[in-house]
Amino acid sequence: MSDERADAPGTAADGDDALVSRVRLIEERPLDERAAAFAQLHDELQRELEGR
């Protein structure tokens, strides 16, 4: 039995895709900008987890 909601719009699967896309964009930045971008992403993810 599979969870059909995993591929539905607005689900965690969409969030995962968005996160992967964002990480890829950060990795394309110049090296001296990456640490700050990853730190910002970390802070956002941490706030999201603490809010649940």
C-alpha positions as CSV (number, residue, x, y, z in Angstrom):
1,M,0.0,0.0,0.0
2,S,1.5,3.3,-1.1
3,D,0.8,6.8,0.2
4,E,-0.7,8.6,-2.8
5,R,-0.4,12.0,-1.1
6,A,3.4,12.0,-1.3
7,D,3.2,13.2,-4.9
8,A,0.2,15.5,-4.5
9,P,0.7,19.3,-4.8
10,G,1.3,21.1,-1.6
11,T,2.8,18.1,0.2
12,A,6.2,17.3,1.7
13,A,7.4,16.0,-1.7
14,D,7.0,19.5,-3.1
15,G,8.9,20.9,-0.2
16,D,11.7,18.4,-0.8
17,D,11.9,19.3,-4.5
18,A,12.0,23.0,-3.6
19,L,14.7,22.4,-1.0
20,V,16.9,20.4,-3.5
21,S,16.4,23.2,-6.1
22,R,17.4,25.8,-3.5
23,V,20.5,23.9,-2.5
24,R,21.5,23.5,-6.1
25,L,21.2,27.3,-6.6
26,I,23.4,27.9,-3.6
27,E,26.0,25.5,-4.9
28,E,26.1,27.5,-8.1
29,R,27.0,30.7,-6.3
30,P,30.6,31.9,-5.9
31,L,32.4,30.1,-3.1
32,D,32.6,33.2,-0.9
33,E,28.8,33.5,-0.9
34,R,27.9,29.9,-0.2
35,A,28.5,29.9,3.6
36,A,26.1,32.8,4.2
37,A,23.5,31.3,1.9
38,F,23.7,27.9,3.6
39,A,23.6,29.6,7.0
40,Q,20.4,31.4,6.0
41,L,18.8,28.2,4.8
42,H,19.8,26.5,8.0
43,D,18.1,29.2,10.1
44,E,14.9,29.0,8.0
45,L,14.7,25.2,8.3
46,Q,15.4,25.4,12.0
47,R,12.6,28.0,12.5
48,E,10.3,25.7,10.5
49,L,11.1,22.7,12.7
50,E,10.7,24.7,15.9
51,G,7.3,26.0,14.8
52,R,5.9,22.5,14.6
